[in-house]
Amino acid sequence: MSNESRKPNVTYSAPIGSVDLLAFKEDGTPHEIWACPDCLPWHAEVVRVGGEFMVREWHAVDCALFQDLIKD
Ligand SMILES: [Zn+2]
């Protein structure tokens, strides 16, 4: 099967999905936020989930980095 058969949609208008990441490591080190190099609609927000601060990153659903983040 050719890689050309389906190109990932990572444009600004692509469908997006979110993943929540801990804002701090266990030793208190802050989670560094870098713009995603693989998709254009990437953005992040800080949310509070059950009293814990989390960084919610939004990526294009097809983004390779996003797929990597949500696979486990
Ligand atoms: Zn991305």
N, CA, C, O and the ligand as a Tripos MOL2 file, in Angstrom:
@<TRIPOS>MOLECULE
protein
  289   287    73     0     0
PROTEIN
NO_CHARGES

@<TRIPOS>ATOM
      1 N           0.8360   -1.1900    0.0000 N.3       1 MET1
      2 CA          0.0000    0.0000    0.0000 C.3       1 MET1
      3 C           0.8730    1.2430    0.0000 C.2       1 MET1
      4 O           1.8780    1.3050    0.7070 O.2       1 MET1
      5 N           0.4930    2.2110   -0.7790 N.am      2 SER2
      6 CA          1.2900    3.4180   -0.9010 C.3       2 SER2
      7 C           1.0290    4.3860    0.2460 C.2       2 SER2
      8 O          -0.0880    4.4790    0.7550 O.2       2 SER2
      9 N           2.0710    5.1000    0.6440 N.am      3 ASN3
     10 CA          1.9050    6.1190    1.6730 C.3       3 ASN3
     11 C           1.0840    7.2930    1.1820 C.2       3 ASN3
     12 O           0.5700    8.0790    1.9780 O.2       3 ASN3
     13 N           0.9620    7.4090   -0.1280 N.am      4 GLU4
     14 CA          0.2130    8.5270   -0.7020 C.3       4 GLU4
     15 C          -1.2990    8.3170   -0.5890 C.2       4 GLU4
     16 O          -2.0750    9.2390   -0.8360 O.2       4 GLU4
     17 N          -1.7140    7.1060   -0.2180 N.am      5 SER5
     18 CA         -3.1410    6.8070   -0.2640 C.3       5 SER5
     19 C          -3.9400    7.6800    0.7090 C.2       5 SER5
     20 O          -5.0770    8.0540    0.4210 O.2       5 SER5
     21 N          -3.3520    7.9970    1.8440 N.am      6 ARG6
     22 CA         -4.0820    8.8520    2.7760 C.3       6 ARG6
     23 C          -3.0910    9.7540    3.5050 C.2       6 ARG6
     24 O          -2.3380    9.3010    4.3680 O.2       6 ARG6
     25 N          -3.1030   11.0190    3.1490 N.am      7 LYS7
     26 CA         -2.2210   11.9620    3.8370 C.3       7 LYS7
     27 C          -2.8850   12.3990    5.1380 C.2       7 LYS7
     28 O          -4.0900   12.6490    5.1570 O.2       7 LYS7
     29 N          -2.1180   12.4960    6.2310 N.am      8 PRO8
     30 CA         -2.7240   12.9880    7.4710 C.3       8 PRO8
     31 C          -3.2010   14.4310    7.3100 C.2       8 PRO8
     32 O          -2.5280   15.2580    6.6950 O.2       8 PRO8
     33 N          -4.3580   14.7100    7.8670 N.am      9 ASN9
     34 CA         -4.9070   16.0660    7.8180 C.3       9 ASN9
     35 C          -4.4700   16.8140    9.0750 C.2       9 ASN9
     36 O          -5.0150   16.6090   10.1590 O.2       9 ASN9
     37 N          -3.4630   17.6950    8.9040 N.am     10 VAL10
     38 CA         -2.9430   18.4380   10.0530 C.3      10 VAL10
     39 C          -3.0140   19.9360    9.7980 C.2      10 VAL10
     40 O          -2.2170   20.7060   10.3350 O.2      10 VAL10
     41 N          -3.9810   20.3470    8.9690 N.am     11 THR11
     42 CA         -4.1570   21.7600    8.6650 C.3      11 THR11
     43 C          -4.9380   22.4410    9.7820 C.2      11 THR11
     44 O          -5.4270   21.7860   10.7030 O.2      11 THR11
     45 N          -5.0480   23.7680    9.6860 N.am     12 TYR12
     46 CA         -5.7750   24.5230   10.7090 C.3      12 TYR12
     47 C          -7.2280   24.0870   10.8260 C.2      12 TYR12
     48 O          -7.8310   24.2200   11.8910 O.2      12 TYR12
     49 N          -7.7930   23.5690    9.7460 N.am     13 SER13
     50 CA         -9.2050   23.1920    9.7870 C.3      13 SER13
     51 C          -9.4120   21.7070   10.0900 C.2      13 SER13
     52 O         -10.5410   21.2180   10.0430 O.2      13 SER13
     53 N          -8.3280   20.9850   10.4010 N.am     14 ALA14
     54 CA         -8.4380   19.5550   10.6720 C.3      14 ALA14
     55 C          -9.2100   19.3170   11.9720 C.2      14 ALA14
     56 O          -9.1930   20.1590   12.8700 O.2      14 ALA14
     57 N          -9.8880   18.1620   12.0700 N.am     15 PRO15
     58 CA        -10.5180   17.7960   13.3420 C.3      15 PRO15
     59 C          -9.4550   17.6910   14.4270 C.2      15 PRO15
     60 O          -8.3510   17.2110   14.1710 O.2      15 PRO15
     61 N          -9.7790   18.1350   15.6350 N.am     16 ILE16
     62 CA         -8.7870   18.1260   16.7120 C.3      16 ILE16
     63 C          -9.2480   17.2450   17.8650 C.2      16 ILE16
     64 O         -10.4370   16.9790   18.0400 O.2      16 ILE16
     65 N          -8.2860   16.8130   18.6260 N.am     17 GLY17
     66 CA         -8.5550   16.0220   19.8170 C.3      17 GLY17
     67 C          -7.6230   16.4830   20.9190 C.2      17 GLY17
     68 O          -6.6070   17.1220   20.6470 O.2      17 GLY17
     69 N          -7.9590   16.1640   22.1690 N.am     18 SER18
     70 CA         -7.1550   16.6640   23.2870 C.3      18 SER18
     71 C          -6.5660   15.5190   24.0920 C.2      18 SER18
     72 O          -7.0840   14.4030   24.1140 O.2      18 SER18
     73 N          -5.4630   15.8410   24.7510 N.am     19 VAL19
     74 CA         -4.8420   14.9060   25.6830 C.3      19 VAL19
     75 C          -4.4180   15.7100   26.9150 C.2      19 VAL19
     76 O          -3.8660   16.8030   26.7930 O.2      19 VAL19
     77 N          -4.6820   15.1580   28.0970 N.am     20 ASP20
     78 CA         -4.3160   15.8440   29.3470 C.3      20 ASP20
     79 C          -2.9880   15.3180   29.8520 C.2      20 ASP20
     80 O          -2.7840   14.1090   29.9660 O.2      20 ASP20
     81 N          -2.0820   16.2450   30.1530 N.am     21 LEU21
     82 CA         -0.7610   15.8720   30.6630 C.3      21 LEU21
     83 C          -0.5670   16.5290   32.0190 C.2      21 LEU21
     84 O          -1.0420   17.6400   32.2530 O.2      21 LEU21
     85 N           0.1330   15.8390   32.9110 N.am     22 LEU22
     86 CA          0.3960   16.4260   34.2220 C.3      22 LEU22
     87 C           1.1970   17.7190   34.0650 C.2      22 LEU22
     88 O           2.1810   17.7630   33.3280 O.2      22 LEU22
     89 N           0.7630   18.7750   34.7690 N.am     23 ALA23
     90 CA          1.4510   20.0610   34.6620 C.3      23 ALA23
     91 C           2.8190   20.0250   35.3390 C.2      23 ALA23
     92 O           3.7170   20.7910   34.9890 O.2      23 ALA23
     93 N           2.9660   19.1270   36.3100 N.am     24 PHE24
     94 CA          4.2200   19.0230   37.0530 C.3      24 PHE24
     95 C           4.6400   17.5660   37.1600 C.2      24 PHE24
     96 O           3.8020   16.6690   37.2490 O.2      24 PHE24
     97 N           5.9420   17.3430   37.1500 N.am     25 LYS25
     98 CA          6.4320   16.0090   37.4690 C.3      25 LYS25
     99 C           6.3480   15.8110   38.9800 C.2      25 LYS25
    100 O           6.0950   16.7580   39.7240 O.2      25 LYS25
    101 N           6.5630   14.5680   39.4290 N.am     26 GLU26
    102 CA          6.4030   14.2760   40.8500 C.3      26 GLU26
    103 C           7.3480   15.0960   41.7070 C.2      26 GLU26
    104 O           7.0260   15.3870   42.8590 O.2      26 GLU26
    105 N           8.5090   15.4780   41.1790 N.am     27 ASP27
    106 CA          9.4510   16.2900   41.9600 C.3      27 ASP27
    107 C           9.1640   17.7840   41.8220 C.2      27 ASP27
    108 O           9.9460   18.6060   42.2990 O.2      27 ASP27
    109 N           8.0590   18.1420   41.1790 N.am     28 GLY28
    110 CA          7.6760   19.5400   41.0790 C.3      28 GLY28
    111 C           8.1680   20.2570   39.8370 C.2      28 GLY28
    112 O           7.8230   21.4160   39.6060 O.2      28 GLY28
    113 N           8.9760   19.5700   39.0340 N.am     29 THR29
    114 CA          9.4590   20.1730   37.7920 C.3      29 THR29
    115 C           8.2830   20.4700   36.8640 C.2      29 THR29
    116 O           7.4730   19.5850   36.5870 O.2      29 THR29
    117 N           8.1870   21.7000   36.3870 N.am     30 PRO30
    118 CA          7.0630   22.0000   35.4980 C.3      30 PRO30
    119 C           7.1760   21.2930   34.1590 C.2      30 PRO30
    120 O           8.2670   21.0290   33.6560 O.2      30 PRO30
    121 N           6.0210   20.9980   33.6070 N.am     31 HIS31
    122 CA          5.9480   20.3960   32.2770 C.3      31 HIS31
    123 C           6.1620   21.5010   31.2490 C.2      31 HIS31
    124 O           5.3960   22.4640   31.2100 O.2      31 HIS31
    125 N           7.1780   21.3770   30.4260 N.am     32 GLU32
    126 CA          7.4330   22.3910   29.4080 C.3      32 GLU32
    127 C           6.4950   22.1930   28.2310 C.2      32 GLU32
    128 O           6.2360   21.0690   27.7990 O.2      32 GLU32
    129 N           5.9980   23.2940   27.7280 N.am     33 ILE33
    130 CA          5.0430   23.2300   26.6230 C.3      33 ILE33
    131 C           5.7030   23.7910   25.3760 C.2      33 ILE33
    132 O           6.1060   24.9530   25.3350 O.2      33 ILE33
    133 N           5.8030   22.9590   24.3780 N.am     34 TRP34
    134 CA          6.3730   23.3690   23.0980 C.3      34 TRP34
    135 C           5.3090   23.2020   22.0250 C.2      34 TRP34
    136 O           4.5880   22.2040   22.0020 O.2      34 TRP34
    137 N           5.2190   24.1700   21.1530 N.am     35 ALA35
    138 CA          4.2650   24.0550   20.0540 C.3      35 ALA35
    139 C           4.5540   22.7910   19.2540 C.2      35 ALA35
    140 O           5.7110   22.4390   19.0220 O.2      35 ALA35
    141 N           3.4960   22.1190   18.8390 N.am     36 CYS36
    142 CA          3.6590   20.8700   18.1060 C.3      36 CYS36
    143 C           4.2660   21.1310   16.7310 C.2      36 CYS36
    144 O           3.7620   21.9640   15.9770 O.2      36 CYS36
    145 N           5.3510   20.4200   16.4000 N.am     37 PRO37
    146 CA          5.9550   20.6080   15.0730 C.3      37 PRO37
    147 C           5.1990   19.8640   13.9770 C.2      37 PRO37
    148 O           5.4710   20.0560   12.7910 O.2      37 PRO37
    149 N           4.2490   19.0140   14.3730 N.am     38 ASP38
    150 CA          3.6090   18.1260   13.4010 C.3      38 ASP38
    151 C           2.2200   18.5490   12.9550 C.2      38 ASP38
    152 O           1.6990   18.0200   11.9730 O.2      38 ASP38
    153 N           1.6000   19.5180   13.6780 N.am     39 CYS39
    154 CA          0.2650   19.9210   13.2420 C.3      39 CYS39
    155 C           0.0400   21.4040   13.5090 C.2      39 CYS39
    156 O           0.6080   21.9720   14.4430 O.2      39 CYS39
    157 N          -0.7850   22.0170   12.6870 N.am     40 LEU40
    158 CA         -1.0300   23.4560   12.7860 C.3      40 LEU40
    159 C          -2.0690   23.8520   13.8290 C.2      40 LEU40
    160 O          -1.9180   24.9100   14.4420 O.2      40 LEU40
    161 N          -3.1190   23.0590   14.0650 N.am     41 PRO41
    162 CA         -4.1340   23.5170   15.0320 C.3      41 PRO41
    163 C          -3.7130   23.3320   16.4850 C.2      41 PRO41
    164 O          -4.5280   23.5470   17.3820 O.2      41 PRO41
    165 N          -2.4660   22.9390   16.7440 N.am     42 TRP42
    166 CA         -2.0370   22.7150   18.1290 C.3      42 TRP42
    167 C          -2.2450   23.9650   18.9850 C.2      42 TRP42
    168 O          -1.9020   25.0780   18.5860 O.2      42 TRP42
    169 N          -2.8050   23.7530   20.1480 N.am     43 HIS43
    170 CA         -2.8000   24.7790   21.1940 C.3      43 HIS43
    171 C          -2.9480   24.0590   22.5290 C.2      43 HIS43
    172 O          -3.2460   22.8650   22.5690 O.2      43 HIS43
    173 N          -2.7410   24.7880   23.6140 N.am     44 ALA44
    174 CA         -2.7840   24.1640   24.9290 C.3      44 ALA44
    175 C          -3.5230   25.0590   25.8930 C.2      44 ALA44
    176 O          -3.5510   26.2790   25.7340 O.2      44 ALA44
    177 N          -4.1270   24.4380   26.9040 N.am     45 GLU45
    178 CA         -4.7760   25.1980   27.9600 C.3      45 GLU45
    179 C          -4.4960   24.4970   29.2770 C.2      45 GLU45
    180 O          -4.2030   23.3020   29.3140 O.2      45 GLU45
    181 N          -4.5930   25.2620   30.3580 N.am     46 VAL46
    182 CA         -4.3970   24.6740   31.6790 C.3      46 VAL46
    183 C          -5.7710   24.4080   32.2780 C.2      46 VAL46
    184 O          -6.6160   25.3020   32.3320 O.2      46 VAL46
    185 N          -5.9890   23.1940   32.7210 N.am     47 VAL47
    186 CA         -7.2740   22.8180   33.2980 C.3      47 VAL47
    187 C          -7.0340   22.2040   34.6670 C.2      47 VAL47
    188 O          -5.9210   21.7920   34.9940 O.2      47 VAL47
    189 N          -8.0950   22.1490   35.4620 N.am     48 ARG48
    190 CA         -7.9870   21.5310   36.7700 C.3      48 ARG48
    191 C          -8.8800   20.3000   36.7720 C.2      48 ARG48
    192 O         -10.0910   20.4070   36.5770 O.2      48 ARG48
    193 N          -8.2950   19.1510   36.9880 N.am     49 VAL49
    194 CA         -9.0370   17.8920   36.9680 C.3      49 VAL49
    195 C          -8.8880   17.2440   38.3310 C.2      49 VAL49
    196 O          -7.8050   16.7900   38.6980 O.2      49 VAL49
    197 N          -9.9870   17.2030   39.0830 N.am     50 GLY50
    198 CA         -9.9450   16.5920   40.4130 C.3      50 GLY50
    199 C          -8.9210   17.2490   41.3180 C.2      50 GLY50
    200 O          -8.2360   16.5620   42.0750 O.2      50 GLY50
    201 N          -8.8020   18.5740   41.2520 N.am     51 GLY51
    202 CA         -7.8910   19.3090   42.1130 C.3      51 GLY51
    203 C          -6.4580   19.3440   41.6020 C.2      51 GLY51
    204 O          -5.6020   20.0110   42.1820 O.2      51 GLY51
    205 N          -6.1980   18.6230   40.5120 N.am     52 GLU52
    206 CA         -4.8440   18.5450   39.9430 C.3      52 GLU52
    207 C          -4.7660   19.4210   38.6950 C.2      52 GLU52
    208 O          -5.6320   19.3550   37.8230 O.2      52 GLU52
    209 N          -3.7290   20.2320   38.6220 N.am     53 PHE53
    210 CA         -3.5540   21.0290   37.4120 C.3      53 PHE53
    211 C          -2.9990   20.1650   36.2870 C.2      53 PHE53
    212 O          -2.0170   19.4420   36.4580 O.2      53 PHE53
    213 N          -3.6380   20.2580   35.1550 N.am     54 MET54
    214 CA         -3.2170   19.4950   33.9890 C.3      54 MET54
    215 C          -3.0330   20.4520   32.8170 C.2      54 MET54
    216 O          -3.6710   21.5020   32.7420 O.2      54 MET54
    217 N          -2.1510   20.0660   31.9130 N.am     55 VAL55
    218 CA         -2.0140   20.7880   30.6530 C.3      55 VAL55
    219 C          -2.7820   20.0070   29.5980 C.2      55 VAL55
    220 O          -2.4720   18.8480   29.3220 O.2      55 VAL55
    221 N          -3.7780   20.6460   29.0140 N.am     56 ARG56
    222 CA         -4.5580   19.9820   27.9720 C.3      56 ARG56
    223 C          -4.0520   20.4560   26.6160 C.2      56 ARG56
    224 O          -4.2000   21.6230   26.2530 O.2      56 ARG56
    225 N          -3.4620   19.5430   25.8860 N.am     57 GLU57
    226 CA         -2.9520   19.8740   24.5490 C.3      57 GLU57
    227 C          -3.9560   19.4360   23.4970 C.2      57 GLU57
    228 O          -4.4970   18.3310   23.5390 O.2      57 GLU57
    229 N          -4.1830   20.3220   22.5660 N.am     58 TRP58
    230 CA         -5.0540   20.0010   21.4400 C.3      58 TRP58
    231 C          -4.1950   19.8250   20.1950 C.2      58 TRP58
    232 O          -3.3190   20.6400   19.9050 O.2      58 TRP58
    233 N          -4.4590   18.7610   19.4760 N.am     59 HIS59
    234 CA         -3.7370   18.4810   18.2320 C.3      59 HIS59
    235 C          -4.7480   18.0920   17.1590 C.2      59 HIS59
    236 O          -5.8940   17.7530   17.4530 O.2      59 HIS59
    237 N          -4.2980   18.1480   15.9230 N.am     60 ALA60
    238 CA         -5.0770   17.5120   14.8620 C.3      60 ALA60
    239 C          -5.1730   16.0240   15.2020 C.2      60 ALA60
    240 O          -4.2020   15.4180   15.6550 O.2      60 ALA60
    241 N          -6.3440   15.4480   14.9790 N.am     61 VAL61
    242 CA         -6.5260   14.0270   15.2960 C.3      61 VAL61
    243 C          -5.5070   13.1640   14.5410 C.2      61 VAL61
    244 O          -5.0650   12.1340   15.0520 O.2      61 VAL61
    245 N          -5.1400   13.5780   13.3450 N.am     62 ASP62
    246 CA         -4.1970   12.8130   12.5280 C.3      62 ASP62
    247 C          -2.7320   13.0480   12.8930 C.2      62 ASP62
    248 O          -1.8450   12.4000   12.3370 O.2      62 ASP62
    249 N          -2.4760   13.9600   13.8130 N.am     63 CYS63
    250 CA         -1.0940   14.3010   14.1610 C.3      63 CYS63
    251 C          -0.3520   13.0860   14.7140 C.2      63 CYS63
    252 O          -0.8590   12.3930   15.5960 O.2      63 CYS63
    253 N           0.8380   12.8330   14.1970 N.am     64 ALA64
    254 CA          1.6150   11.6620   14.6260 C.3      64 ALA64
    255 C           1.9900   11.7650   16.1050 C.2      64 ALA64
    256 O           1.9600   10.7720   16.8320 O.2      64 ALA64
    257 N           2.3370   12.9590   16.5370 N.am     65 LEU65
    258 CA          2.7040   13.1600   17.9450 C.3      65 LEU65
    259 C           1.5030   12.9060   18.8520 C.2      65 LEU65
    260 O           1.6330   12.2990   19.9150 O.2      65 LEU65
    261 N           0.3410   13.3740   18.4230 N.am     66 PHE66
    262 CA         -0.8920   13.1580   19.1850 C.3      66 PHE66
    263 C          -1.2090   11.6750   19.2810 C.2      66 PHE66
    264 O          -1.5370   11.1750   20.3580 O.2      66 PHE66
    265 N          -1.1140   10.9730   18.1650 N.am     67 GLN67
    266 CA         -1.3790    9.5420   18.1720 C.3      67 GLN67
    267 C          -0.4200    8.8310   19.1270 C.2      67 GLN67
    268 O          -0.7890    7.8650   19.7940 O.2      67 GLN67
    269 N           0.8120    9.3240   19.1790 N.am     68 ASP68
    270 CA          1.8030    8.7700   20.0810 C.3      68 ASP68
    271 C           1.4200    9.0270   21.5440 C.2      68 ASP68
    272 O           1.5940    8.1610   22.4020 O.2      68 ASP68
    273 N           0.8960   10.2270   21.8150 N.am     69 LEU69
    274 CA          0.5430   10.5980   23.1860 C.3      69 LEU69
    275 C          -0.6510    9.8080   23.7130 C.2      69 LEU69
    276 O          -0.7150    9.4900   24.9010 O.2      69 LEU69
    277 N          -1.5900    9.4930   22.8340 N.am     70 ILE70
    278 CA         -2.8220    8.8370   23.3180 C.3      70 ILE70
    279 C          -2.7780    7.3240   23.2060 C.2      70 ILE70
    280 O          -3.7380    6.6500   23.5810 O.2      70 ILE70
    281 N          -1.6680    6.7720   22.6910 N.am     71 LYS71
    282 CA         -1.6870    5.3260   22.4520 C.3      71 LYS71
    283 C          -1.6160    4.5120   23.7400 C.2      71 LYS71
    284 O          -1.9610    3.3310   23.7280 O.2      71 LYS71
    285 N          -1.1830    5.1030   24.8450 N.am     72 ASP72
    286 CA         -1.1890    4.3160   26.0850 C.3      72 ASP72
    287 C          -1.9130    4.9480   27.2120 C.2      72 ASP72
    288 O          -1.9810    4.3760   28.3000 O.2      72 ASP72
    289 ZN          0.2400   17.8650   16.9060 Zn       73 ZN73
@<TRIPOS>BOND
     1     1     2 1
     2     2     3 1
     3     3     4 2
     4     3     5 am
     5     5     6 1
     6     6     7 1
     7     7     8 2
     8     7     9 am
     9     9    10 1
    10    10    11 1
    11    11    12 2
    12    11    13 am
    13    13    14 1
    14    14    15 1
    15    15    16 2
    16    15    17 am
    17    17    18 1
    18    18    19 1
    19    19    20 2
    20    19    21 am
    21    21    22 1
    22    22    23 1
    23    23    24 2
    24    23    25 am
    25    25    26 1
    26    26    27 1
    27    27    28 2
    28    27    29 am
    29    29    30 1
    30    30    31 1
    31    31    32 2
    32    31    33 am
    33    33    34 1
    34    34    35 1
    35    35    36 2
    36    35    37 am
    37    37    38 1
    38    38    39 1
    39    39    40 2
    40    39    41 am
    41    41    42 1
    42    42    43 1
    43    43    44 2
    44    43    45 am
    45    45    46 1
    46    46    47 1
    47    47    48 2
    48    47    49 am
    49    49    50 1
    50    50    51 1
    51    51    52 2
    52    51    53 am
    53    53    54 1
    54    54    55 1
    55    55    56 2
    56    55    57 am
    57    57    58 1
    58    58    59 1
    59    59    60 2
    60    59    61 am
    61    61    62 1
    62    62    63 1
    63    63    64 2
    64    63    65 am
    65    65    66 1
    66    66    67 1
    67    67    68 2
    68    67    69 am
    69    69    70 1
    70    70    71 1
    71    71    72 2
    72    71    73 am
    73    73    74 1
    74    74    75 1
    75    75    76 2
    76    75    77 am
    77    77    78 1
    78    78    79 1
    79    79    80 2
    80    79    81 am
    81    81    82 1
    82    82    83 1
    83    83    84 2
    84    83    85 am
    85    85    86 1
    86    86    87 1
    87    87    88 2
    88    87    89 am
    89    89    90 1
    90    90    91 1
    91    91    92 2
    92    91    93 am
    93    93    94 1
    94    94    95 1
    95    95    96 2
    96    95    97 am
    97    97    98 1
    98    98    99 1
    99    99   100 2
   100    99   101 am
   101   101   102 1
   102   102   103 1
   103   103   104 2
   104   103   105 am
   105   105   106 1
   106   106   107 1
   107   107   108 2
   108   107   109 am
   109   109   110 1
   110   110   111 1
   111   111   112 2
   112   111   113 am
   113   113   114 1
   114   114   115 1
   115   115   116 2
   116   115   117 am
   117   117   118 1
   118   118   119 1
   119   119   120 2
   120   119   121 am
   121   121   122 1
   122   122   123 1
   123   123   124 2
   124   123   125 am
   125   125   126 1
   126   126   127 1
   127   127   128 2
   128   127   129 am
   129   129   130 1
   130   130   131 1
   131   131   132 2
   132   131   133 am
   133   133   134 1
   134   134   135 1
   135   135   136 2
   136   135   137 am
   137   137   138 1
   138   138   139 1
   139   139   140 2
   140   139   141 am
   141   141   142 1
   142   142   143 1
   143   143   144 2
   144   143   145 am
   145   145   146 1
   146   146   147 1
   147   147   148 2
   148   147   149 am
   149   149   150 1
   150   150   151 1
   151   151   152 2
   152   151   153 am
   153   153   154 1
   154   154   155 1
   155   155   156 2
   156   155   157 am
   157   157   158 1
   158   158   159 1
   159   159   160 2
   160   159   161 am
   161   161   162 1
   162   162   163 1
   163   163   164 2
   164   163   165 am
   165   165   166 1
   166   166   167 1
   167   167   168 2
   168   167   169 am
   169   169   170 1
   170   170   171 1
   171   171   172 2
   172   171   173 am
   173   173   174 1
   174   174   175 1
   175   175   176 2
   176   175   177 am
   177   177   178 1
   178   178   179 1
   179   179   180 2
   180   179   181 am
   181   181   182 1
   182   182   183 1
   183   183   184 2
   184   183   185 am
   185   185   186 1
   186   186   187 1
   187   187   188 2
   188   187   189 am
   189   189   190 1
   190   190   191 1
   191   191   192 2
   192   191   193 am
   193   193   194 1
   194   194   195 1
   195   195   196 2
   196   195   197 am
   197   197   198 1
   198   198   199 1
   199   199   200 2
   200   199   201 am
   201   201   202 1
   202   202   203 1
   203   203   204 2
   204   203   205 am
   205   205   206 1
   206   206   207 1
   207   207   208 2
   208   207   209 am
   209   209   210 1
   210   210   211 1
   211   211   212 2
   212   211   213 am
   213   213   214 1
   214   214   215 1
   215   215   216 2
   216   215   217 am
   217   217   218 1
   218   218   219 1
   219   219   220 2
   220   219   221 am
   221   221   222 1
   222   222   223 1
   223   223   224 2
   224   223   225 am
   225   225   226 1
   226   226   227 1
   227   227   228 2
   228   227   229 am
   229   229   230 1
   230   230   231 1
   231   231   232 2
   232   231   233 am
   233   233   234 1
   234   234   235 1
   235   235   236 2
   236   235   237 am
   237   237   238 1
   238   238   239 1
   239   239   240 2
   240   239   241 am
   241   241   242 1
   242   242   243 1
   243   243   244 2
   244   243   245 am
   245   245   246 1
   246   246   247 1
   247   247   248 2
   248   247   249 am
   249   249   250 1
   250   250   251 1
   251   251   252 2
   252   251   253 am
   253   253   254 1
   254   254   255 1
   255   255   256 2
   256   255   257 am
   257   257   258 1
   258   258   259 1
   259   259   260 2
   260   259   261 am
   261   261   262 1
   262   262   263 1
   263   263   264 2
   264   263   265 am
   265   265   266 1
   266   266   267 1
   267   267   268 2
   268   267   269 am
   269   269   270 1
   270   270   271 1
   271   271   272 2
   272   271   273 am
   273   273   274 1
   274   274   275 1
   275   275   276 2
   276   275   277 am
   277   277   278 1
   278   278   279 1
   279   279   280 2
   280   279   281 am
   281   281   282 1
   282   282   283 1
   283   283   284 2
   284   283   285 am
   285   285   286 1
   286   286   287 1
   287   287   288 2
@<TRIPOS>SUBSTRUCTURE
     1 MET1         2 RESIDUE 1 A MET
     2 SER2         6 RESIDUE 1 A SER
     3 ASN3        10 RESIDUE 1 A ASN
     4 GLU4        14 RESIDUE 1 A GLU
     5 SER5        18 RESIDUE 1 A SER
     6 ARG6        22 RESIDUE 1 A ARG
     7 LYS7        26 RESIDUE 1 A LYS
     8 PRO8        30 RESIDUE 1 A PRO
     9 ASN9        34 RESIDUE 1 A ASN
    10 VAL10       38 RESIDUE 1 A VAL
    11 THR11       42 RESIDUE 1 A THR
    12 TYR12       46 RESIDUE 1 A TYR
    13 SER13       50 RESIDUE 1 A SER
    14 ALA14       54 RESIDUE 1 A ALA
    15 PRO15       58 RESIDUE 1 A PRO
    16 ILE16       62 RESIDUE 1 A ILE
    17 GLY17       66 RESIDUE 1 A GLY
    18 SER18       70 RESIDUE 1 A SER
    19 VAL19       74 RESIDUE 1 A VAL
    20 ASP20       78 RESIDUE 1 A ASP
    21 LEU21       82 RESIDUE 1 A LEU
    22 LEU22       86 RESIDUE 1 A LEU
    23 ALA23       90 RESIDUE 1 A ALA
    24 PHE24       94 RESIDUE 1 A PHE
    25 LYS25       98 RESIDUE 1 A LYS
    26 GLU26      102 RESIDUE 1 A GLU
    27 ASP27      106 RESIDUE 1 A ASP
    28 GLY28      110 RESIDUE 1 A GLY
    29 THR29      114 RESIDUE 1 A THR
    30 PRO30      118 RESIDUE 1 A PRO
    31 HIS31      122 RESIDUE 1 A HIS
    32 GLU32      126 RESIDUE 1 A GLU
    33 ILE33      130 RESIDUE 1 A ILE
    34 TRP34      134 RESIDUE 1 A TRP
    35 ALA35      138 RESIDUE 1 A ALA
    36 CYS36      142 RESIDUE 1 A CYS
    37 PRO37      146 RESIDUE 1 A PRO
    38 ASP38      150 RESIDUE 1 A ASP
    39 CYS39      154 RESIDUE 1 A CYS
    40 LEU40      158 RESIDUE 1 A LEU
    41 PRO41      162 RESIDUE 1 A PRO
    42 TRP42      166 RESIDUE 1 A TRP
    43 HIS43      170 RESIDUE 1 A HIS
    44 ALA44      174 RESIDUE 1 A ALA
    45 GLU45      178 RESIDUE 1 A GLU
    46 VAL46      182 RESIDUE 1 A VAL
    47 VAL47      186 RESIDUE 1 A VAL
    48 ARG48      190 RESIDUE 1 A ARG
    49 VAL49      194 RESIDUE 1 A VAL
    50 GLY50      198 RESIDUE 1 A GLY
    51 GLY51      202 RESIDUE 1 A GLY
    52 GLU52      206 RESIDUE 1 A GLU
    53 PHE53      210 RESIDUE 1 A PHE
    54 MET54      214 RESIDUE 1 A MET
    55 VAL55      218 RESIDUE 1 A VAL
    56 ARG56      222 RESIDUE 1 A ARG
    57 GLU57      226 RESIDUE 1 A GLU
    58 TRP58      230 RESIDUE 1 A TRP
    59 HIS59      234 RESIDUE 1 A HIS
    60 ALA60      238 RESIDUE 1 A ALA
    61 VAL61      242 RESIDUE 1 A VAL
    62 ASP62      246 RESIDUE 1 A ASP
    63 CYS63      250 RESIDUE 1 A CYS
    64 ALA64      254 RESIDUE 1 A ALA
    65 LEU65      258 RESIDUE 1 A LEU
    66 PHE66      262 RESIDUE 1 A PHE
    67 GLN67      266 RESIDUE 1 A GLN
    68 ASP68      270 RESIDUE 1 A ASP
    69 LEU69      274 RESIDUE 1 A LEU
    70 ILE70      278 RESIDUE 1 A ILE
    71 LYS71      282 RESIDUE 1 A LYS
    72 ASP72      286 RESIDUE 1 A ASP
    73 ZN73       289 GROUP 0 **** ****
